[in-house]
């Protein structure tokens, strides 16, 4: 059973990503930012939230801000398209993640 679960989870999520990092650079006009030395882009469908999961505006994105990003790699695999961007007050380590529902709400409903 475990093997089947791991295989299906891998197949379902192979292009998806979740990453926490520090914004190094952001260009609101071009809808692009650099986080952890990787390029992330967003579009009109991307949702922006604070650490409590409440909606915020895109202009809150600033360099030296911690973010948690969920999204998918584009077909070429070069750029990452953000679907949800959460602004964080700081880096959230494993011991603190239980205090932030945003890290748990992404779990598939199948394994609850």
C-alpha positions in Angstrom: 0.0 0.0 0.0 2.7 2.5 0.9 4.5 1.9 -2.3 1.4 2.5 -4.4 0.6 5.7 -2.4 4.2 7.1 -2.9 4.1 6.3 -6.6 0.8 8.0 -7.2 1.8 11.0 -5.0 5.0 11.4 -7.0 3.2 11.2 -10.4 0.6 13.7 -9.3 3.0 16.2 -8.0 6.0 15.9 -10.3 5.6 19.4 -11.8 4.3 21.1 -8.7 6.4 22.8 -6.1 6.3 24.4 -2.7 9.1 26.6 -1.6 9.9 29.0 1.2 12.5 31.7 0.7 13.7 35.2 0.8 12.8 37.6 -2.1 16.1 38.8 -3.5 14.6 41.0 -6.3 11.1 41.7 -7.5 9.7 43.5 -10.6 6.0 44.2 -10.2 5.7 45.5 -13.8 7.1 42.3 -15.3 5.4 40.0 -12.7 8.7 38.3 -11.9 10.8 37.8 -8.7 14.0 36.1 -7.7 13.7 33.9 -4.6 16.5 31.6 -3.5 18.3 32.5 -6.7 15.4 31.0 -8.8 13.1 33.0 -11.1 9.3 32.9 -10.2 6.6 34.5 -12.4 3.0 35.2 -11.7 -0.1 36.1 -13.7 -3.7 37.4 -13.2 -4.7 34.0 -11.7 -2.0 34.0 -9.0 -3.4 34.6 -5.5 -1.5 36.6 -2.8 -2.0 36.0 0.9 -0.5 37.0 4.3 0.8 34.3 6.7 -2.8 33.9 8.1 -4.2 33.1 4.6 -6.0 36.4 4.2 -5.8 38.0 0.7 -3.2 40.8 0.2 -2.3 43.0 -2.8 0.7 42.3 -5.0 2.4 45.5 -4.0 3.3 43.9 -0.7 6.0 41.9 -2.5 9.3 43.5 -1.6 12.9 42.5 -1.6 14.1 41.0 1.7 10.6 39.7 2.4 10.1 36.0 3.3 7.6 34.1 1.1 6.1 30.7 0.8 5.2 29.9 -2.9 3.1 27.1 -4.4 3.0 26.6 -8.1 4.1 24.6 -11.1 7.1 24.6 -13.4 6.4 25.8 -16.9 6.5 23.3 -19.8 10.2 24.2 -20.5 11.0 23.7 -16.8 13.0 26.9 -16.7 10.6 29.2 -14.9 8.3 28.6 -12.0 4.7 29.8 -12.3 3.4 30.8 -8.8 -0.2 29.9 -8.1 -0.2 31.1 -4.5 2.2 33.4 -2.8 2.1 33.8 1.0 4.0 36.7 2.7 5.7 35.5 5.9 7.0 37.5 8.9 10.2 35.5 8.9 11.7 32.1 8.0 9.3 29.4 9.4 11.2 26.4 10.6 9.8 22.9 11.0 9.1 23.4 14.7 6.9 26.4 13.9 5.1 25.2 10.8 2.2 23.9 12.9 1.4 27.5 13.9 0.8 28.4 10.3 -2.2 26.7 8.7 -0.9 27.6 5.2 1.8 24.9 5.4 -0.9 22.3 6.1 -3.8 23.3 3.9 -1.9 22.1 0.8 -2.2 18.4 1.8 -4.3 16.3 -0.5 -7.7 15.4 1.0 -6.9 11.7 0.4 -4.4 11.4 3.2 -6.3 13.2 6.0 
